[in-house]
Amino acid sequence: MRIRVVDAFAERAFTGNPAGVCVLDAGPWPDDSWMQSVAAEMNHAETAFVRPSERADADWDLRWFTPTLEERLCGHATLATTHALAADGKVSGKVAFASLSGILTATVADDGITLDFPVNRPIATPAPDGLEAALQAEPLETYVTGELRDLLVVVRDEATVRAIDPDYDALAGIIERGNLRGVVVTAQGSEYDFVSRFFAPSSGIPEDPVTGSAHTSLAPYWSERLGRDELTGYQASARGGIVRVVPSGDRVYLKGNAITVLDGELFV
């Protein structure tokens, strides 16, 4: 069985966020425990499994697994999957995926791949106890982000975002007590409109390199703050990645590029 590693939201190899991509034949899903084991073996933030769909409203069925659990929504692995399918000549133009987050579409063009995702609007919430100590940074504003239930934390400036060295055990405790998925830290950028970082130690992802789904809340937040609809975000992880965003009503368009860095055979 063929499996690939694709760097998503990347302008060159070994940047952006690597995702495993496994394109399956039509038919039933493999056993969930097998897909979870493959994701753990790959040990990337996400491994995507995709199969031809039998639904009238979708071309493909898509699922995402972290090393420890199945996710409801993942941007970078959707981008990586679309890139892999396009490279094989299996998709062109617009493609629809059936997922746990409903029907998601991706559009392939010469200048990148655009994802059409549901918005996750930030809702103001008090900062959880211990957050400042866990991040070692002062939270200026805190929000919960819709159905994704990330904690969106606004800090003073880009330098603060880049300098954060969290206490992962303390952060995991905050995430678990709040029934959260992860913590997004953000500030206005200098070269880019905004910068961010994403931490999800409870999901087996201490720091995610580039998190497309987190931009479904970052996009409406910064659009309102900056008064513009077309924005460019930079996720300031060690690998780094660029996400171009356009919020539009109850949807968010996320655009980026992807590069295949490994193409191999999975023995099962």
N, C-alpha and C positions, 0 to 999 in steps of 0.2 A: 504494500500500500504506500502510495506516494505521500510525503509530508514535506512541507517547506517552512522555512523561517523567513519572514518578511519584515523589514524595518518600515514602520508606518509613521506618517507625519515626519518624513525624513527627506532632506535634500541631498544626502549622500549616505553611503553605507556606514553602518556602525553608529548612526545617530537615530533620533526618533525612538519609537517603542517597538521592540521586536515581538512578533506574535507567531505562534505556530499555526499553520493552516493545513487541515486534512480534508481533502475533497473526496467524499464518499460516493458510491454508486447509489442509484435509486433503490428504495426499499426501506425496511425498518431501520431505526437507529441501532447502533451497537449498544450493548449494555452500558448503563450509566457509569458503573464502576470501572469499566474498561476505559471509557473516555476520560474519566477522572484520573486514572492511572497514567494515561498518555500525557495528560496535562502536567501531572506531577513529574513525569520523566523529562518532559521538555523544560519545565521549571522557568518558563516565561510568565509574565504577568497574566497573559491569556493565551489559550490555544482554542482555535475555532474549528468547528466541525460543520460541514455544509453538505447537503444532499439535494438532488433535484426534487422539487415540491410537486405534490399531487393536488395542491390547492388551486382554485381558479384565480385567486388574487395574488399569487406569489410565484416567482420563478424557482426559488431555492428556499430550503429550510435551513436555519442557521442557529447554532448554539455556541456558547462560550464557557470555558472552564478556566478558573485560576488553578494554581497548584493544589488548592484545598477545597474548592466549592464551585458550583455553577453560578454564573452571573446572569442578571436580568438584562443588562445592557452594556455593550462595550463598543466604543467608537473605533479605537485603533485596530482591533481585530476584524471589524467589519470592513474597514479600509483595506487591510491586508488581504482579506478573503476576496474582495472585489478585484484587487490587483492581480491575484493569482488566477482567478477565473478569466479575467481579460487576457492575461498572458497566454492562457491555453486556448484562446479563441472561443470560449464558452459563453461570454457575455460581451456586449458592446452597447454603448449608449446607456439607457436607463435599465436598471435591474431591481427587482423587488424581492426582499427577503422576509420570510415569516419567522418571527422570533418571540421570545417571552415578553417583549415590549411591543408587540403588535407588528404591523407591516412597516418595514424600514426600506427606503429606496436609496440607491446609489447611482450616480451618473458619471460615466467614464468619459473624459475629454483629454485632449492633448496636453492641457496645462494642469491636470490633476484630477482627483476623484472627489466628488461632492456627495456628502451624506445628508439625508433628510431625516432628522431625528426629532422626537417629541421634546418640547421645552420642559425644563424643570426650574420653575421660578423660585428664587430665594425668598424665604419668609423669615422675617426678623425673629431672633430668639435670644434669650440671655446666654452669655458665655458660660459653659459648664464649669463647675468647680475644678480647679487644678489645670485649666487649659493653658494659662500663661506659663506656668512652671513646666508643663509638658512640652510646649513649643519653644520655651526660652525666648519668647517674644510677646509683646503686648498686643492683644486683640483690640482693634478699634471698633469693629462691628462684627457681629456673628449672625449667621442665617442657617436655616435648614432648607435643603434644596429639593422640594417636591417629592415625588415618589422615590427618587434615588436615595434620599435621606443621607446626603453628604452634609457635613458641617462646613460651611463656607466662612472663612475667617479673613477679614480685611485687616492688613497691617500697614504700618506707616509708609514704607517705600520699598522700591525694588531691592535695595541693599539688604533690607530686613528679610525679605523673601529668600534671597540667595544664601543668607548666613544661617538660616534655621538648621539646627542640629537637634532633632527632637529626642526626647526620652520615649522610646518606642513602647516600652512596657506601660508607662503612664498614659500614653496616647491610646493604646489598645484598651485600657480600662475605661477611658472616657467614651470611646466608640461603642464598647459593649454595653455600658450602662445607658447610653442614649439610644440604643438600637439603631446605630448609624452604619453606613457603609464605609466611610472614610472621612478624611479631613482635607479640605482644599484651602491653601493659604495663597492670598493674592494681594497685589498692589498695582497701582498705575506704573507703566513702564517708561523707559527713556527712549530706546530704539523702537520698541513695540508698544502698542496701545496699552497692554497689560501683561503682567507676568504672573505665573502661578507655580505651585508645586502641589503634589497629591500624595497623601500617606494613607495606607490601608493595612496596618500590621495585623488586624484581626482576620483579613482575607488572605493572608500569606504573602502580602505585597507591602514590605516596609515602605518603599517609595516607588511609585509607578513613574516610568520615564516621561510618557506623554499620555494624557488621559482624555480621549475624545469626549466621552460621556460627561465629564466634569464641565466641559465647555457649554453644555446645554443649560447650565445655570450661570456660568461666567459671562456668556454672551448677553443675556438680557440685563444682568447687573451692570456691566460696563457700558452697554449701549445707552442705558438710562443715565448713567453718571457722566458719560462723555458726549452725549447728544448726537451720536452717529450710529448708523445701522451696520456699516461694513467695517469690521475691526480685525486686527491681527494680534493674536496672543502668542506668547512664547512660554513654554513650560520649562522652567529653569532647573531641570534635573542635571545630573552629570552628563547624560547623553544629549539632552536638549531636543526640542522639537517645536515646529511652527504650525499653528492651527489658525486658518482664516475662517471667520465666523460671520454669519448674517442671521440675526433673529428675525422671525417673521410670524407674528401671531402666536399660535400654539406650537410652532415648529422652529427648529434651528438648523441652518445649513452649515455644515462643517466641511472645509475643503483642505486637502493636503496631498502629498505625494508619497509614493512607496517604492521600495527597492527589495527585490529578492536577493538574499545573501546566502541561502543554503537550500539545496533541492536534493532530497534523498529518499531512501526506501525504508519504510517502517515494517519490520518483520513481526508478524502476529501469528 
